[in-house]
């Protein structure tokens, strides 16, 4: 799952601009990317206006200034058209993502009065078999790939997650970012008997959908406990309030800016033991550079990145980080 409102467009813009060495334009990297995962509030007019002007103005800014200064003729300015077409072709996957994840969502929100997650639940409810996790995941995948984009882990990266869980056979799992319950169901179906998932979701509206999806899949409170609170409030209470002594497996798919502080809280909590595994999604797009920098320099983990494409998308590179805790230095 990917975090934060109108900043996806800025992320896509940055990728567009950086794709061509001919554009004399710079824009600071967004500190946290992706959008709409934990909020249903549309971006402000000012945010959209500024970002729209950024895209439409970046390519034409230089040529317009040159024309105003009478440094080049209109014929030379036309030479920028192939450049613009090249950028559009090379970055077409980002524009498709923007259309599917932003424009379609805004239109459907207005038309239906329901959130994207609620629309997905209605589809799953009418197309999946209750009590069958595989059927529910399949219905989700159809919806997200053919109808409306939702940033679940998806089937391709999901198979990597399935394999890691089966290898680890964890008894206690912490999920940061339940969103609408897709990854929760995926994790729960692969666990051994007696295992339990503690799934955190900060958005009450998304948590309500996740609760329905989890129960529809046949998992009760003994298998999956859904906690509706921000991760920075829950992690310090896992030992005192929830009686946890050790976390065998942690799956991170919430706000990317929270990856590093939440990992550091887990390190200081004493709940990570030697061999505990942490898996973090979307570390390449929209990206979690501070998180990756920390695991490289800390010396606390054996780690690698499983490279893949962004869920339900083509041509956008992404990856999942796999960390195995080795204990304190």
N, C-alpha and C positions, 0 to 999 in steps of 0.2 A: 504494500500500500504506500502511496506517495503523499506528502503533506501540503498545505498552504495555498491561499487564494490566488490573485491575478498573476502570481510570479511565474507560472508555467509559460505564459506568453513571453515574459522577459527571458526565460531560459531558452525557449525556441529561437527568439530573436538573436540571442548571443551565439547559438549554434549557427544560425544563418549567416551572421556577420563574420564569424570566424572561419566560415567555409571558403571564403575568397580572400586571397592576399591583396586584391586590388582595392578593397574598400578601406579608405582612410578614416576609420571610425572606431571608437572604443567605447565599451560599456562595462561597468563593474559587474563581476560575477555575483549572481543572487546568492545570499547566504543560506537560504533554504528555499527549495524549489517545490514543484508540483502543487496541486491546488485541489480544493473542494473535497478532500478526503474526510476532514473532520468538521466541515461547516457547510451549511446550506445557504449562507448569505451571499448574494451576488456581489461581485466587485463593484467598487464605487465608480461613478462616472469619470471622476478625475483619473483613477487608476487605469481605466480602459483607454481614456483619451490619450494619456501620456504614452502608454504602451503602443497604441495605434500609430501615434505620431512618430514613435521611435522606428517602427517597421517601415512605414511609408516614406519617412523622411531620410532614413539612413542612406539608402541607395542613391536617391536623387540629390542629396544635399550638396555633394561635391560638384557635380555637373552643373547644378543650378547656380552655385556661386561663381563657377568659371564663366558661365554665360553672362551673368550680371556684370562681371568684370571685363567682358568682351575679350577674354583670353582665347576662347575657342569658338568655332562656328557651330550652328545647330547640327550640321552634318556630323561633326565629330561627337557631339553629344549623343547622337543616335547610336554611336558605338557602344554605349552603355546598355543598350537593349539586349544584346547577346549575353552580356555579363549577368543582367538581371534574370534572364531565362535560365542561365547556367545555375545560378544560386537557387532558383525555384525548383529546378529538377533535382539538384543534389540534396536539397532539404525537403523534398516533397513529403517524406514520412513524418516530419515534424508538423507540417501544415495539416496533414491528414489527422494526426493525433489531436491537434488543436480543434479541428472541426468536430471530431467525434466526442472529445472529452469536454469541450466548452460550449460550442455553439449548439450542438444537438441537445446538450443537457439544459441550457437556458430555455430553448424552445419547448422541450418536453416538460420542464418544471412549470412553465407558464400555461401550457395546454392542460396538464393533468392536475396541478395543485399538489402533487406528490413529490417526494424526494426521489432521486435516482435509485437509492437503496430500496425504498419502498416499492418502486416499480419492478425492480429485480426480484424482490420477494414474491410479488404477485405472479410473476412469470414462473418462478420456481414452484410455487404452490400449485399451479395448474399443470405443470409439465413434468414434475418429478414424483417419484414414489415415496411416500412417507416411510420413515424407518430405514431407507436405503441411502447411505451416504454417497455411494458412487453415482446413483441417479441424480442426487441433488447437485453434486459437483458438475456433472455433465450438463445439467440444465443451466447452471451458472455460466459455464464456458460457452454454451450456445448464445446465451443472452449477451455476454460481454464481447464476443467476437462478431456477432451478426447484428445486434440491435443497438446496444449502448455501451460505451466503454466504462468499465469500472476497474480500478487498479487493485485487483486481487493478484495473488502470486501467479495464478494461471497454471495451465496443465504442464508446460515444459519445465519451468523452474519448480513446479509442484512435484514432479517426479524426482528431482534432486532432493527436495525436502523429504519426500517419502523414504527414499533410500537412506538418508542420514538418520532418520528416526528409527528405522528398522535396525540399522547397525548399532545404534546407541541403546535401544530398548530402555528409554528413560521411564522412571516412575513418577517424577515430578517435573512438570513442564510449565514454564512461564511464557505467555505470549503477550507481547507489547504491541497493541494495535489489532483488535479483533475486526474492526470495520463492520462488515455485514456478515461475518461468520464463516466465510469461505475457507480461509486458512485454518480456522479453529476445527471445522469438520474434517479437513484434510489431515490435521495432526491427530485428532482423537481417534480416527478410524485405524491408524497405524500403531496405536499404543498397545503394550501388553496388558493383560488383565491386572486390575488393581492400580493402574496408573491414573494420574489426575492432571488436568490442565487448569491453570489459573490464567484466565484471559482478561486482559485489561482493555477497556475502550473508554475514552474520555467524553465522547459525544453521546448524550442520552438517546437521541433519536436513532443514531446508527446502532447503539447498543440494543435498543428495542427490536430492531430488525435482526441483529445477530442472535438474540435470545430465541426468536421464533425459528430461525434457520437451524440453530443447534438442536433445539427440541424436536423440530421436524425430522432431523436426521436420526433421532432416537437416542441422543445422549442426555442423561439426567444430571442433576447437580453433583452426584457422586463422581462423575467422570469429568464434567466441565463446570467450573465455577466462573461466572462472568462477573467482573468487578468494574463498576462504572465510576471511574475516577482517573485523574491524570497519573501518569507513571511516576512522576517525581514525588507524589504524595503516597503512593502505594508501596513502592520498593522499600522505603525505610520501615514500613510496618509489616513486611512479609513474615518476619520472625515473631514479632510480638502479637500481631493481630490474627495471623493465619497459621501460626504454629509450624512454619517451614524451617527445617534445619539445613537443607541442601537443595540446590536446583541442579537437576541432571541435564536439562536442555532449556535453552532460551531462544525464542524466535522473535526477532525485531522487525516490525513492518509498520511503524508508526511515523511520526514526524522525523525527518532525517536529521534535523538540527538537534534532536533529543538523543540520537544514538550514542554520542560520546558521553554526555553527562550521565545518562542512564547506565551505561556500561561501567563508568567509574563508581557510581553508587553501588552497583552489584559487586564490584571488586572490593569495596570497603565494607560491604554488609556481612561478609564471611559466608555467604550462601553458595559461592562458587567453590567447588572442590576440584582436586586434580582430576582431569578427565571430563569435567563439565563442558558441554558444547554450546556455543552461541552461533546462531545463524542469522545474518542480517541481509534483508532484501534491498534491492535498488541502490546498491552502493556505488554504481557507475552512472546511472541516470535515474532520477535527477542527481544523485551523487551524495556521498558523505565523506568528503576529503579529510576532515579533521578526525573522524572515526578511524579511517584507514591509516592515517599518519600515526595515531596513538598505538594501534596494534602492531605497527611496524617497529616502533621505537621502544615500546614498553618491555619487551622480552618476556611477557607473561603468557604468550600464546604460541602454539603452532597454528598456522593459518594459511588459507589460500582463497582465491576468488574463483568461483565457478562462473564462467562467462556464458551469457545467453543473450537473447533479445528481450526487449521490454514486453511484458505480458500483453497479449492480444494485439500486437503491433508487428510491423515488418520494418527492418532496416534501422532500428534504433537499438544500439548496443547497450546492454545492461549486465549486471552480474550480482551474484549472491556471495557474501563472505562467510566462510566457515572457520570458526575459531575453536580451538581446544585448549582449555585453561590448563596451564602447567604449574600453577601455584605461585606464591610470592617469591621474589628473588631472595 
